[in-house]
Every structure is written in structure tokens, then in C-alpha cells.
Amino acid sequence: MTDTKTQATVPGARETGSGGSGKGARELVTANGRTSIADHVVAKIAGMAAREVGGVHRMGGGTARAFGAVRDRIPGATSTSNAARGVAVEVGERQAAIDIDLVVEYGAAIPDLAAAVRRNVIGGVERMTGLEVTEVNITIDDIHLPDEEGDEDAASTEPRVQ
């Protein structure tokens, strides 16, 4: 995904030229001041909205989850955010497209879950940013089975033989 300078349109705001500050930010200029929204903020909003839907067990593909688990164990390491894990955004002048990777709970109807996640993400991002969400692409990377208790990483550290 590319960070581009874009602008969102909300009621009472007027669009400005391409000047301003902040790589990957959207600017809104009103009579009372300027508002910039960074791309990672849109990703966090989308991630939080997706997690609110019942049946979503975890976010991110296998690689993202593994990398995040390793990074979280390093003292002093900073993460952009667990909220944005598994979320990629592409933002234009007035629109956003969002890609989400999910792990779902066993038993969840995947088409219904995807529709609910899509509705929640679109509603949250549009309400909070004023951007029109043109698409939310959802990839189901895994399914969480009921017998998979605890941390997935704990199972990999147990000895295979005794």
C-alpha cells in the first residue's frame, strides 16, 4: 500500500490543495482550522470495528500473527498497533478500500460473518473519518477450533516427546 496525500470531504469542510503536512494524511480545512487523519488511523478504526463482530477470533494472516507474537516478546519493541494487525488500507481523495485478514470461530457462518464485519467496518470508518468506503475485502485465513485452548505459541513450545 502506498502512503498518499489525500483529502476527505465532510459536511462544513472545504477541500484544499496538495499542500500541508504529514505523509499519508488526509486534510480537512474548515473556517475553524485543519484536521489531518493518518492512514494508520483508518486501519485501526477498521480493525477495531471488525473485532466487535461476534465470531471473529483473531485478526491477521499466519505470518502477521507470528511476526506480531515475536515482536510482542521483545522488550522495548514497539508495535504500530495490534488494532491494525491484519488490516491494509488504500486511501484516495474521498474514498478508502480496506483489506482484512480474519481467523473465525468454528461454527460461525462465514458469509454472514463477512457481511457483518463489512457493515461494521464501513459504518465505523465512514462515521469517524468522513471517507466513503468503496470496498472491504475479507480473507478468512484460519478457523479457531473449540479444542484449541490457550495461546497457539504455547503448544509449539511443549516437547514433542518425553
N, C-alpha and C positions, 0 to 999 in steps of 0.2 A: 504494500500500500504506500502511496505517496502522500507526503505532507504538502498540502497546497494552501495558499492563502485564499480564503473564500469568505462569503458574507451570507448571513441568514436574514430573512425578512420576517419581521414580526409586526403586529399592529402598532402604529405610532412611531415606527423607525423608518429612517431613510437610508438607502444604500449609499456607500461611499466608494471612492476609487480604490486602487490596489495598494495604496499606502498604508502605513500602520506598523504595529509591532507584533512580534511573536510568530515564529514559524508554525504553520499548521493551525492558525487561529481563524475564527470567524468573527468579523467585526459588525457590530450594530451601533449606529450613531443616532442618538435622539437629541432633542433640544437640551436635555439634561446631562448628557455625557455619552461615553462609549463603553460598549460591552464586548469583550473577546471571549470566545469559548474554544478551548484547545481540543484537538482531535481525541486525545486520550480521555477527555471528559465524556464525550459522546460514547466511547467504548465502555466506560464504567457504568454509565446510565443504562446502556443496553444489557450489560452483564448482570446488573442488579435486577433489572426488570425480568430477565429470563429466569433468574434464580427464585423469584417469587412464585413461580408456577409449580404447583404440586406435581410430582413425578420426575422433576429434574433432580438427578442425584449429584451431578458434578459437571463442571464446565471444562472444556479444553480437550484436545485430542491427546492421545497417549504420550506423544513426545512433549507437548506443552505441560502436561501434568507431571511427567517425570522430571523435566527440567525445573519446574516450579518447586517440586519436592526437594530436589538437591539444593537449589538456591535458598530455600527457606531454612535449611540446616546450617548454612554458612554464617558464622557470627558476623554481624555488622553488614551483611549483604542487604541491599535494598531492592525491593521489587516495585515495578511500576504499579502494580496492584493485583491482588487476587481477584478483585471485582471485574477486571478487564480480561482475565485469563480466558482463552477460548473465544475471544471476540476480535474481529477485524472490521474496521470501518473504512469506507471510502466516501469522502465528502466533497460535494460540488458547491456551487454558489448558493443554492437554496435547497439542495437535496442531499440525502445520505443513503448509502446502501450498506447493509450490515451482514456479515457472515458470522455464524455462531456454531461452535462445536459443542455437542452435549453428550453426557452419559445419562441414560434414563433408568428409572427404576423398573425392575421386572414387573410385568403386568399392566404397565401403562399403555394405553392405545396410542401408538406413535403418531398417527395422523392427527388425532385430537390434541395431543400434547404439543405438536409442532404448531398447530393453528393457535392454541392458547398462548404459546411463547411469542409467536409472531404478533398477535394482537397486543400483548402486554408491552413488548419492546417498541412497537410502533407508537402506541399511546404514550409511553414514558418519554421516549426521545422527542416526539413532536411537541408534547406538552412542555418539557423542560427547556428545549433549545429553539423551538420555532422552525426547525428544519423539517421539510417533508421527507418522510422515509419512503423511498421508492420500492425497496425490496429488502426482505430479511431471508437470507438463505440459511437453512439449518442442516447441519450434518450430524447424524447420530453416529458417534464413534464407538460406543460400547453400551452394554446394558449391565446394570448392577443387579446381581442375583441375591436373593434373601440370605443365602448361606455365606456370603462374603462379608463377614463381620470385621469391624475394626479397620485399621489402616492397611491398604494394599501393600505398602512397603514393608510392614511388619512380617507378612507372610514370606517375603523374599529373603529375609534375614534369618529365618529359622533354619537350623541344619536339616539337610535332606536325609541324613542317616544318623543313627545313634550307636 
